[in-house]
Amino acid sequence: MADRKIRQVKLSLTGNEAGAFALKQANPDVAAVFPITPQTELMHAFSAYVADGAVNTEMVYVESEHSAMSATVGAAAAGARAFTATSANGLALMWEIVYIAASLRLPIVMPVINRALSGPINIHCDHSDTMGARDAGWIQIFCENSQEVYDSLLCAFRIGENKKVLLPVMVTLDGFIISHTTEVVETIERDEDARAFIGPYEPWISLLDVDNPVTMGPLDLQDYYFEHKRQQVEAMTNAPAVIDEVFAAYGELTGRRYERVEKYRTDDAEVVLMSLGSTAGTAKEAVDVLRDEGLAVGHLKVRTFRPFPFDLVREALSGAKVVGVLDRSISFGAQYGPLCTEVMAAVHGKDVEIRNFIYGLGGRDIFVEQIAETGRSLYDLMRGKKDLPPQSYIGLRE
Amino acid sequence: MAVNVRKLAEKPELLAGGHRACAGCGASVALRQIMRAVEGHVVVSFATGCMEVVTTIYPYTAWRVPYIHNAFENSAATISGVEAAYRSLKRQGKIDRDINFIAFGGDGGTYDIGLQSLSGALERGHNFLYVCYDNEAYMNTGIQRSGSTPFGAATSTTPVGSKIKGKQQWKKPLIDICLSHGIPYAATASPHNYVDLMNKVQKALSIEGPKFMNVMTSCNRGWHFKADDSIEMNRLAVETCIWPLFEVEYGVFKVTYKPRNKLPVEEYLKHQGRFKHFFKPGNEHLLETYQKNVDARWEWLLAMEEFSKEHPYGGLFKPAE
C-alpha cells in the first residue's frame, strides 16, 4: 500500500456489478438505457443506486436501444456526462446513432456486454457485436475480468473527455463469462476519490448554453464533410498518448497499471498467441502449460482495439517467429477475423508467420487445453513439422 | 390568453431569413410563426427532413437558438436526452435558467419512422412540445407516400396508373394516437390562421408535460399547385374541414375554428395536381368516399367537443387539484 495514495477496498462483484459500481462512483448526469441480456444486471444495479439517491443521475428508461443512444446523444449535447449500456442486437439497433455520437464528438461512455449477434438468436458471448462497431469512431477497450471493467470505466470518462480526444468510449466485457461471474475486485473506497480522479465535467459544447446558441448536426456536404472526418482521425490519433497518460495516472492512484497491450511471457517467445477479453486469462494459463513443456510461447493481449496499438503490437511481436491470433468473431468473406486483420497490418513487412483461429462463437466455451494444443501446432508449424491453413477453427464440429 | 401579434412582430426572429426552403414552402412559414410565438429560452431538436436540410447547410445556420439534428426517427428521443440533462443539471444547481424544449419532425419523421420514439417520449412524460409539420409525404426525398398522405393522393410511390389510382389507404389519425397517451395538450394548426397557431404554441408551452401539435404545411412542389397559393391551400383545407382546427386540453376537445359555410372537399382538392384524377370521368367515387370520410370525422369532432365538456378525461398528467 505504500505507493498508493488512496484507500481501497476489495469487493466481490460480477462484471456487471463492477461496471455499475464504477458508474456509480463516476456519478454521471444522465443515463438512457434499455434492457437486453446480458447487460440487464448492470442496469438493475445502477437503478438501485439511483433509487437510493447515491447518484445525481437522471434516468431515461427509453423504449429501444435506438432511443437509448439518441437520448444519450441529446443529453451529452446538452452538456451532461452521459452513459448507456447495451449488448449485441441492442448495439446493432443503435448503430446509426453510434456513428453520430462519435462524429458529434460527444464523450459518451458505454459498457457493451459482448453477446453474439442474431441470427440465429443467441444470448451468449462473442465479439461480433462490438466488432461491427469498430469503424464507428469510438475508442474500444476490451476487458479481461471484472477488475478491468471497473478500472477501465473510471478511465474511460477521463480519456473520452480529454480535449485532445473528445470521442465516445466503449468498454467491453464478455457476456456471462465476465458479466455474470463474481470475482474479487479492488475498488477505490471513497466515491470522492474516484470522482476526483475523473474530475469535474467541463463540456466543450452545450445546447443549454442559451446565450451562445449552437447548431449541432447540420447538413455537411461535399465542401466540408471530408475535413470533418479528417478531424475524427486526428482525435483518434491523439488518443493513444492520452490513454497512456490516464492509465499512468490511474496506476499512480491505485497501483493497478495498465497498458494498451499486455505482454505475458513474450520477451523470449518464439510463438505468440493473441486474444481479446476474457480469453486472455485462459490463454495465459495455456502459455504456462506450454512453458512447462519447454516451449517458448507467450501471449499478447490487446486492450484497446480502437485505436489499435499498431506500434506496441509490432514491437511486442518483434522476436516472434509464429503468431496465432484468436478471434471471437468472423468477418464473412474476409481472409481473417477482425483482430488478425489488424495484427497483419501491424506486422506488415516483418518475417513472421501468422495463423488465425476462430473460436467461441455464440458463447461456446474455450478451454486451456484447446489453446495449449493450438500453441503446440503453431510450434510444429515453426519447426516445419506441420502446415496450418491461414484460418481455422477451435472447438467446431465440422 | 391571446397572442399580441404586433408585439410578437417586434421580437427578433429566432429562425433567420435566408434559409433555402423552396419558394411557396408552407412549412417554413409555419416554423417561423412557431418560433415567433416562443417566449423565453428554447432548445430545438429536429428530425431529418425538408426543414432540417434547408435551415442548416454547413457552415450556415438559420437558427438563432440552440438546435440539434440527430437523425430521422429520433427527434423525440433526442429532446428526451436534452430535457433529462436539463432536469439533472438544474437539480444539481448547475443551471438556473428556465428553458422550453421543442422537437420538430415532418410527417415521415413523425407518423412513420419516428412514431416509436415519439410514443416513448410522450409516455415518459418529458416536459416538451413535439411539433409535426405535416406536408403529407416524404417531400425531402422526392414526394414518396407516407402514413400521412391522404387517401387517393398521387405521389412518386403511389402514382395514378391505369389500375391503381393513387394512395389506397387513409391518412393515419396521428393526433388520436398521441392523445391516447393521456398527454395534457394536443392541437392541430395551420399557418393561414397564425393567431390560432401561435396561441396554441403558447398554451402548449405553458403546460407541464408532453405536448403535441400537428401543423398542416402545404407543399406546392409535392401537391402540385402554384407557389403563391400555399397559404390559400391551408385555408381551404380548414374551410372544407379536411384539416379541422382543434385542441384537446386535459381531455377536453375544443374546435377552435368552425367554418360558417363548410365547403365541399373538391374546393380544396381541385387545385392540386395530386388529386387531378379525382375529377376524371369514372372516378367520381373517389370524391364521394373522400367527402364521406371528412364529414364523419368532422361530426365526430363536434360530438367529442360536446361529450368531453360533460365527461372530461383529464389524461395522465393533470396536476392534482
Interface residues (C-beta under 8 A of the other chain):
Chain A: D29 V30 A32 N56 T57 E58 M59 V60 Y61 V62 E63 S64 H66 S67 S70 A71 T72 V73 G74 A75 A76 A77 A78 G79 A80 A82 E96 I97 I100 L207 L208 D209 V210 P213 V214 T215 M216 G217 P218 L219 D220 L221 Y224
Chain B: H41 V42 V43 S45 E52 V53 T56 I57 Y58 P59 T61 W63 R64 V65 P66 Y67 I68 H69 N70 A71 E73 N74 A77 T78 I79 S80 G81 V82 E83 A84 A85 Y86 R87 S88 L89 R91 Q92 I95 R97 I99 Q116 S117 S119 G120 E123 R124
